[in-house]
Amino acid sequence: MTKHSKSLAKAKPATTSAAATNTAKPATTSALATKTAKPATTSAMATKTAKPATTSAMATKTAKPATTSAMATKTAKPATTSAMATKTAKPATTITTPTKAAKPATASATATKTAKPATTITTPTKAAKPATTSATAANAAKPATTIATATDKAKPATTIATTTTAKKKRISEQPGQAQSATPAGRFTIGLDLGDRSTAFCVLDTDGAIVAEGKLKTTQAAIDQQFASLAPARVALEAGTHSGWISRLIESYGHEVIVANPREVRKIYQNDRKNDRSDAQILARLARFDPQLLEPIRHRTAPMQADLATVRARETLVTARTKCINAMRGLVKSMGGRLPKCSTESFCERVSADVPAELEDALRPLLTAIQTLNEQICCCDKQIEALATEIYPQTALPRQVSGVGALTALAFILTIADGARFAKSRDIGPYLGLVPRQDDSGDHSSQLRITKAGDPYLRRLLVGSAQYIVGPFGPDSDLRRHGEKLMQRGGKNAKKRAIVAVARKLAVLLHRLWITGEVYQPLRNSNRQASIKAA
């Protein structure tokens, strides 16, 4: 104070805001440069151990440094400019000298509680930019607050490049290379299953992509990815591999949602459809609302193995049908015609009617048809054994005339759990035996059936319905219902009647299965007759 006492004889001490003279402006916490001086640029880098920079401004040739003291405490002492950033900071006492070329004095400010001061010396030049961390002088000086901070609230200096702010991580499995494990936590994972590889997308709780890439569609790759992962929600589409993959992932404690592909229009109607986007869409839909995926249930592994016998028989029958149709077409091309007969007696009946010039060419087909007949017979025996020994509940659907061991076993194995439907009427839409709807106001369109669900079981039910409505079907409520619909006439009246009977047959089979009742062919007819008689 003694050094500047002469020049400050008539100057009043500035508290909180210094009274500016004709050529000097008041300094608050950081003093602004005067007309010929530009303030120093204070830059504080935010790193893990970020330390607030102390700026010392060097005076020019004709300017004398002004000593500014701003202490954020009750008893301010003259010192080099120091402003402590505390909640109870009080107005800083500023002493300035009335000089034209007054320049800001050194300024020191702490950024955080644990930060240590680092000394940074800058020289004011023409290209110097205004200090970003200093407070400008106003009419009324404000109390010294936190200076040299990057934001209003001090944040940790360490900046971790997470997937929410940084670029997306791409994890792709290389042959012979271990797959990177996804971070632990409650994640939502979308899987787009492929025959060779599977695309995946991992979302965190905020919906940000944590990881995405591809892995092999093998049990070893699935084990490596999901065995050590914390419980998560996994969404995938129904397909060839969805059964065993869903069972495997569930064994690790994850929640698995198997989506119905017919209900995910955003995937199969996407203009830029690819495996990566499909996996991301599945993950986002599962995270928002799993019911949007119309989840389905897979049968158990033993039931899947038993159903393979039914599928194998279907393949053999399809191959036999193609061989028989090929023989008939080849004979017609030579001017001949094979007689009508059953598939079991085809080889015996047509051998004499094959033209001589085609005998060598058609002999392999006759041999193949004979072999297929034998293999189909073996499959029928296996199916009968499964229906009677392992699945005795098939005896309940087999009470209905026209329903045999094959249809009953396929019905039980396809549905898997009869209690999954709250009402037996829900089985019709599940198997795609109900017409589509596109109603709007007074307009009601007549559309085809949806054909959803298992196509093979639907064909079996339609075949049983054709027998019930056909000439050999016994009298029953189902037959009477079909005949009533055929009497209405119209386009395709018989086909509509057969589909309607197949739908009623599916409802009846499910009802007999879950209740264990004895089938009464004319139950409804007898009930109506008794009501009329009463």
C-alpha positions in Angstrom: 0.0 0.0 0.0 2.9 2.4 0.6 4.1 2.0 -2.9 1.0 3.5 -4.4 0.0 5.8 -1.6 1.0 9.0 -3.4 -0.8 8.2 -6.6 -3.9 7.2 -4.7 -4.1 10.2 -2.5 -7.3 11.4 -4.0 -8.5 8.0 -5.2 -11.3 6.2 -3.3 -10.9 2.5 -2.7 -13.2 0.5 -4.9 -15.2 -2.2 -3.1 -16.8 -5.0 -5.2 -16.7 -2.5 -8.1 -14.0 0.0 -8.5 -14.9 3.6 -9.5 -13.4 4.1 -12.9 -11.5 7.3 -13.6 -11.4 9.2 -16.8 -8.9 6.8 -18.3 -9.3 3.7 -16.0 -12.1 1.2 -15.9 -13.0 -0.8 -12.8 -11.8 -4.4 -12.6 -14.1 -7.2 -11.2 -12.4 -10.4 -10.3 -10.5 -10.1 -13.7 -9.6 -6.6 -14.6 -10.3 -5.5 -18.2 -7.6 -3.9 -20.3 -7.9 -0.2 -21.1 -7.9 1.6 -24.4 -4.3 0.6 -25.4 -4.2 -2.8 -23.7 -6.1 -6.0 -24.6 -6.9 -8.6 -22.0 -5.0 -11.8 -21.9 -6.6 -15.0 -23.0 -7.1 -17.5 -20.2 -7.5 -21.1 -21.4 -8.2 -24.0 -19.0 -8.0 -27.4 -20.5 -10.4 -30.0 -19.1 -8.4 -33.1 -18.5 -8.5 -35.8 -15.9 -6.2 -33.7 -13.7 -7.3 -30.3 -15.0 -5.7 -27.5 -13.1 -7.0 -24.0 -13.3 -4.6 -21.7 -15.1 -3.3 -18.6 -13.4 -2.9 -15.8 -15.9 -0.2 -13.2 -15.5 -0.5 -10.3 -17.9 2.9 -8.6 -18.8 2.8 -4.8 -18.9 3.9 -2.9 -22.1 6.7 -0.3 -22.3 4.5 2.7 -21.4 2.1 1.0 -19.0 2.5 0.2 -15.4 0.8 -2.8 -14.0 -2.1 -2.2 -11.8 -2.1 -4.1 -8.6 -5.5 -5.7 -8.1 -6.5 -7.6 -5.0 -9.8 -9.5 -4.9 -10.1 -11.8 -2.0 -13.3 -13.7 -1.6 -13.1 -13.5 2.2 -14.1 -11.1 4.9 -10.6 -9.7 5.5 -9.2 -8.8 2.1 -5.5 -8.1 2.0 -3.7 -6.4 -0.8 -2.2 -9.2 -3.0 -2.0 -10.1 -6.6 -5.3 -10.7 -8.2 -6.8 -13.8 -6.5 -10.5 -14.8 -6.6 -11.6 -17.9 -4.6 -14.6 -19.6 -6.1 -16.7 -20.4 -3.0 -20.4 -20.3 -2.3 -19.9 -17.5 0.4 -17.7 -15.4 -1.8 -18.1 -11.7 -1.0 -17.4 -8.6 -3.1 -13.7 -8.4 -4.0 -11.8 -5.2 -3.0 -10.2 -3.7 -6.1 -7.5 -1.1 -6.1 -6.6 0.5 -9.4 -4.1 3.2 -10.4 -5.3 6.1 -12.5 -3.2 5.4 -15.5 -4.2 5.5 -19.2 -2.4 2.2 -20.0 -3.6 0.2 -17.0 -3.5 -3.5 -17.7 -5.0 -6.3 -15.8 -2.9 -7.8 -13.2 -2.3 -11.5 -12.6 -5.5 -13.5 -12.0 -5.7 -16.8 -10.1 -8.9 -18.8 -9.8 -9.5 -22.3 -8.5 -11.7 -24.5 -10.7 -12.5 -27.3 -8.4 -12.0 -28.3 -4.8 -9.2 -30.7 -5.5 -7.6 -28.9 -8.4 -4.1 -27.5 -7.9 -3.1 -24.2 -9.5 -1.1 -24.4 -12.7 0.8 -21.3 -13.9 0.2 -20.1 -17.4 1.9 -17.0 -18.6 0.5 -15.2 -21.6 1.5 -11.9 -23.3 -1.2 -9.6 -24.6 -0.7 -9.1 -28.3 -2.8 -7.7 -31.1 -4.2 -11.2 -31.9 -5.1 -11.8 -28.3 -8.7 -12.9 -27.8 -10.9 -11.8 -24.9 -10.6 -14.0 -21.8 -13.2 -16.7 -21.8 -13.1 -17.2 -18.0 -13.0 -13.6 -16.8 -16.0 -11.6 -15.9 -16.5 -8.3 -17.7 -16.9 -5.1 -15.7 -20.4 -3.7 -15.5 -22.0 -0.7 -13.9 -22.4 -2.6 -10.7 -19.6 -5.1 -10.0 -20.8 -8.5 -9.0 -19.3 -10.8 -6.3 -16.5 -12.9 -7.4 -17.8 -16.3 -8.5 -16.2 -19.3 -10.0 -13.7 -18.3 -12.6 -11.8 -20.3 -15.2 -14.4 -23.0 -15.4 -15.5 -24.5 -18.7 -19.2 -24.6 -17.7 -21.5 -23.2 -15.0 -21.1 -26.4 -13.0 -17.7 -28.0 -12.7 -17.7 -31.5 -14.4 -15.2 -34.2 -14.1 -12.2 -33.5 -16.3 -12.0 -37.1 -17.5 -14.0 -37.6 -20.7 -14.7 -41.2 -21.4 -15.6 -41.9 -25.0 -18.8 -43.9 -24.4 -21.1 -45.2 -27.0 -23.7 -42.6 -26.2 -21.5 -39.7 -27.2 -18.8 -41.2 -29.2 -18.9 -43.3 -32.4 -20.7 -46.6 -32.4 -18.6 -49.7 -31.6 -18.6 -52.3 -34.3 -18.0 -55.8 -32.9 -17.6 -58.5 -35.5 -16.4 -61.9 -34.9 -13.4 -63.2 -36.9 -12.8 -66.9 -37.5 -10.8 -68.2 -34.6 -11.1 -64.9 -32.6 -13.0 -64.5 -29.4 -16.1 -62.3 -29.5 -16.1 -59.2 -27.4 -18.4 -59.4 -24.5 -21.1 -56.8 -24.2 -21.0 -54.6 -21.0 -22.9 -55.9 -18.0 -26.3 -54.4 -17.3 -30.0 -54.5 -18.3 -29.6 -54.4 -22.1 -32.0 -55.0 -24.9 -30.5 -57.2 -27.7 -31.9 -57.7 -31.2 -30.9 -60.7 -33.2 -31.5 -61.1 -37.0 -30.9 -64.8 -37.5 -29.3 -66.0 -40.6 -28.2 -69.5 -41.8 -24.5 -68.7 -41.6 -24.2 -65.6 -39.5 -26.4 -63.6 -37.1 -26.5 -59.8 -36.8 -26.9 -58.3 -33.4 -27.6 -54.9 -31.9 -27.2 -54.0 -28.2 -29.1 -51.1 -26.7 -28.7 -49.7 -23.2 -31.5 -48.4 -20.9 -31.5 -45.0 -22.7 -31.9 -46.6 -26.1 -28.3 -45.8 -27.3 -26.4 -48.4 -29.3 -23.8 -50.1 -27.1 -22.5 -52.6 -29.7 -23.5 -54.1 -33.0 -22.0 -56.6 -35.3 -22.2 -60.2 -36.4 -21.6 -63.7 -34.9 -21.7 -67.2 -36.3 -25.0 -69.0 -36.1 -23.5 -71.9 -34.1 -23.9 -73.1 -30.6 -20.3 -72.3 -29.7 -20.7 -68.7 -30.8 -24.0 -68.3 -28.9 -22.4 -69.7 -25.8 -19.5 -67.4 -26.0 -21.7 -64.3 -26.4 -24.5 -65.0 -23.9 -23.2 -67.4 -21.3 -21.3 -64.7 -19.3 -23.7 -61.8 -20.1 -25.8 -60.3 -17.4 -29.6 -61.0 -17.7 -30.9 -59.1 -20.7 -34.0 -59.0 -23.0 -33.3 -60.7 -26.3 -35.6 -60.3 -29.4 -35.4 -62.4 -32.5 -37.7 -63.4 -35.4 -39.3 -66.8 -35.7 -37.5 -69.0 -38.3 -35.5 -72.1 -38.8 -32.9 -71.5 -36.1 -35.2 -69.6 -33.7 -36.3 -72.7 -31.8 -32.9 -74.0 -30.6 -31.4 -70.5 -30.2 -34.3 -69.3 -28.0 -34.1 -72.4 -25.8 -30.3 -72.0 -25.5 -30.4 -68.3 -24.6 -33.2 -68.9 -22.1 -31.0 -71.5 -20.4 -28.6 -68.6 -19.5 -31.3 -66.7 -17.7 -32.2 -64.2 -20.4 -35.7 -63.0 -21.4 -36.3 -64.2 -24.9 -39.0 -62.7 -27.2 -39.6 -64.6 -30.4 -41.3 -62.1 -32.8 -43.9 -63.1 -35.4 -42.4 -62.1 -38.8 -45.9 -61.3 -40.2 -46.4 -58.6 -37.6 -43.1 -56.7 -38.0 -44.0 -54.7 -41.1 -41.2 -52.1 -40.3 -38.7 -54.9 -41.2 -40.1 -56.6 -44.3 -41.5 -53.4 -45.8 -38.3 -51.4 -45.1 -36.9 -49.7 -48.3 -33.3 -50.1 -46.9 -33.6 -53.6 -45.5 -30.5 -55.3 -44.3 -29.4 -57.5 -41.4 -27.9 -54.7 -39.4 -31.1 -52.5 -39.5 -33.3 -55.5 -38.9 -31.5 -56.3 -35.7 -31.7 -52.7 -34.5 -35.4 -52.5 -35.3 -36.0 -55.7 -33.3 -34.1 -54.3 -30.3 -35.9 -51.0 -30.3 -39.4 -52.6 -30.6 -38.5 -55.0 -27.8 -37.3 -52.2 -25.6 -40.3 -50.0 -26.1 -43.1 -52.6 -26.0 -42.6 -56.4 -26.5 -46.3 -56.9 -27.4 -45.6 -55.0 -30.7 -43.7 -58.1 -31.8 -46.7 -60.4 -31.3 -44.5 -62.9 -29.4 -44.9 -66.6 -30.2 -44.0 -69.7 -28.2 -41.7 -72.5 -29.3 -42.4 -76.1 -28.4 -40.0 -78.1 -26.3 -37.0 -80.0 -27.7 -38.6 -83.5 -27.4 -41.8 -82.3 -29.0 -39.7 -80.8 -31.8 -38.0 -84.1 -32.4 -41.3 -86.0 -32.5 -42.7 -83.4 -34.9 -39.8 -84.1 -37.2 -41.3 -87.5 -38.0 -44.5 -85.8 -39.2 -42.4 -83.4 -41.3 -40.4 -86.2 -42.8 -43.5 -88.0 -43.9 -44.8 -84.8 -45.5 -41.5 -84.6 -47.5 -41.8 -88.2 -48.7 -45.4 -87.7 -49.7 -44.5 -84.5 -51.6 -41.7 -86.4 -53.5 -44.1 -89.2 -54.3 -46.7 -86.9 -55.7 -44.1 -85.1 -57.9 -42.9 -88.5 -59.3 -46.4 -89.6 -60.1 -47.3 -86.3 -61.8 -44.0 -86.4 -63.8 -44.8 -89.9 -65.1 -48.3 -88.9 -66.1 -47.1 -85.9 -67.9 -44.3 -87.7 -69.8 -46.7 -90.4 -71.0 -49.2 -87.8 -72.2 -46.5 -86.1 -74.3 -46.2 -89.4 -76.2 -49.9 -89.7 -76.8 -50.6 -92.2 -74.0 -52.5 -91.9 -70.7 -52.1 -93.6 -67.4 -55.2 -95.0 -65.5 -56.6 -93.4 -62.4 -55.7 -95.2 -59.2 -54.5 -94.7 -55.6 -50.9 -93.8 -54.9 -50.4 -97.1 -53.1 -51.4 -99.2 -56.1 -49.9 -96.9 -58.7 -46.8 -99.0 -59.6 -48.9 -102.1 -60.1 -51.7 -100.5 -62.2 -49.6 -98.4 -64.6 -46.8 -100.8 -65.5 -48.7 -102.3 -68.4 -49.8 -98.9 -69.7 -46.4 -97.3 -70.0 -45.4 -96.9 -73.7 -42.6 -99.2 -74.9 -40.4 -96.3 -75.9 -40.6 -94.8 -72.4 -40.0 -98.0 -70.3 -36.3 -97.4 -69.9 -36.8 -93.7 -69.1 -39.7 -94.2 -66.5 -38.3 -97.3 -64.8 -36.2 -95.3 -62.3 -39.4 -93.3 -61.4 -41.4 -96.5 -60.8 -38.6 -97.8 -58.5 -38.5 -94.5 -56.6 -42.3 -94.4 -56.1 -42.2 -98.0 -54.8 -39.4 -97.1 -52.4 -41.3 -94.0 -51.2 -44.4 -96.0 -50.6 -42.4 -98.3 -48.3 -40.8 -95.4 -46.4 -44.2 -93.7 -46.0 -45.6 -96.9 -44.5 -42.8 -97.0 -42.0 -43.5 -93.4 -41.0 -47.2 -94.2 -40.5 -46.2 -96.9 -38.1 -43.9 -94.6 -36.1 -46.7 -91.9 -36.0 -49.2 -94.5 -34.7 -46.7 -95.5 -32.0 -46.1 -91.9 -30.9 -49.8 -91.2 -30.8 -50.7 -94.2 -28.6 -47.6 -94.5 -26.4 -46.1 -91.0 -25.9 -49.1 -88.8 -26.6 -52.2 -90.6 -25.3 -54.1 -87.3 -25.4 -54.4 -87.7 -29.2 -57.3 -90.2 -28.5 -59.5 -87.3 -27.7 -59.3 -85.6 -31.1 -59.5 -89.0 -32.8 -63.1 -89.4 -31.7 -64.1 -87.2 -34.5 -64.8 -89.0 -37.8 -62.2 -88.0 -40.4 -59.4 -87.3 -37.8 -56.7 -90.0 -37.7 -53.4 -90.4 -35.8 -51.5 -88.1 -38.2 -53.9 -85.2 -37.9 -54.3 -85.6 -34.1 -50.6 -85.9 -33.5 -49.8 -82.9 -35.7 -52.5 -80.9 -33.9 -51.1 -81.7 -30.4 -47.4 -81.1 -31.4 -48.1 -77.9 -33.3 -50.2 -76.3 -30.5 -47.9 -77.8 -27.8 -49.9 -76.3 -24.9 -53.6 -76.2 -25.0 -53.8 -73.7 -22.2 -52.1 -71.0 -24.2 -55.5 -70.0 -25.7 -58.0 -68.4 -23.3 -60.9 -69.5 -25.6 -61.1 -72.4 -28.1 -62.4 -69.9 -30.8 -58.9 -68.3 -30.8 -57.5 -71.4 -32.5 -59.1 -70.4 -35.8 -57.2 -67.1 -36.3 -54.1 -68.8 -35.0 -54.2 -71.3 -37.9 -55.2 -68.7 -40.5 -58.7 -70.1 -41.1 -60.5 -66.7 -40.7 -60.9 -64.2 -43.5 -59.0 -61.0 -43.6 -60.7 -57.7 -42.7 -60.5 -54.4 -44.4 -63.6 -52.6 -43.2 -64.1 -48.9 -43.3 -67.4 -47.2 -42.4 -70.2 -48.9 -44.2 -67.8 -50.6 -46.6 -67.1 -54.3 -45.8 -64.9 -56.3 -48.2 -65.0 -60.1 -48.6 -61.3 -61.2 -48.5 -59.5 -64.5 -48.5 -58.3 -66.2 -45.3 -55.2 -65.0 -43.7 -53.3 -68.3 -44.0 -51.4 -67.5 -40.8 -49.9 -70.2 -38.6 -48.6 -73.7 -39.6 -49.5 -74.4 -43.3 -49.2 -78.2 -42.9 -51.6 -78.5 -40.0 -54.0 -76.2 -41.9 -53.9 -78.6 -44.9 -54.6 -81.6 -42.7 -57.6 -79.9 -41.2 -58.9 -79.0 -44.6 -58.4 -82.6 -45.8 -60.4 -83.8 -42.8 -63.1 -81.2 -43.5 -63.4 -82.5 -47.1 -64.0 -86.0 -45.8 -66.6 -84.8 -43.4 -68.5 -82.9 -46.1 -67.8 -85.5 -48.8 -70.0 -88.5 -49.8 -68.4 -90.8 -47.2 -68.7 -88.5 -44.2 -71.2 -89.6 -41.4 -74.0 -87.3 -40.3 -72.8 -84.8 -37.7 -73.2 -81.1 -36.7 -70.1 -80.3 -38.8 -71.5 -81.9 -41.9 -74.8 -80.2 -41.5 -73.1 -76.9 -41.0 -71.1 -77.4 -44.3 -74.2 -78.4 -46.2 -76.1 -75.3 -45.0 -73.3 -73.0 -46.2 -73.2 -74.8 -49.6 -76.9 -74.2 -50.1 -76.4 -70.5 -50.1 -74.7 -70.7 -53.4 -72.5 -68.0 -54.7 -69.0 -68.0 -56.0 -66.9 -70.9 -54.6 -69.6 -71.9 -52.2 -68.2 -75.4 -51.6 -64.7 -74.1 -50.9 -66.0 -71.6 -48.5 -68.0 -74.3 -46.7 -65.0 -76.6 -46.4 -62.9 -73.8 -44.9 -65.6 -73.0 -42.5 -65.9 -76.6 -41.4 -62.1 -76.8 -41.0 -62.3 -73.8 -38.7 -65.1 -75.4 -36.6 -63.2 -78.7 -36.6 -60.1 -76.9 -35.1 -62.2 -75.3 -32.4 -63.8 -78.7 -31.6 -60.5 -80.6 -31.4 -59.1 -78.0 -29.0 -62.2 -78.1 -26.9 -62.1 -81.9 -26.6 -58.4 -81.8 -25.8 -58.6 -79.3 -22.9 -61.9 -80.6 -21.4 -61.5 -84.4 -22.0 -65.2 -84.6 -23.0 -66.7 -87.4 -25.0 -67.5 -86.4 -28.6 -71.2 -86.2 -29.5 -71.6 -85.8 -33.3 -75.1 -84.4 -33.1 -74.9 -82.6 -29.8 -76.1 -79.2 -31.1 -78.8 -80.7 -33.2 -80.2 -82.7 -30.4 -80.1 -79.7 -28.1 -82.1 -77.6 -30.5 -84.6 -80.4 -31.0 -85.2 -80.7 -27.3 -85.6 -76.9 -27.0 -88.3 -76.9 -29.7 -90.0 -80.0 -28.2 -90.2 -78.2 -24.8 
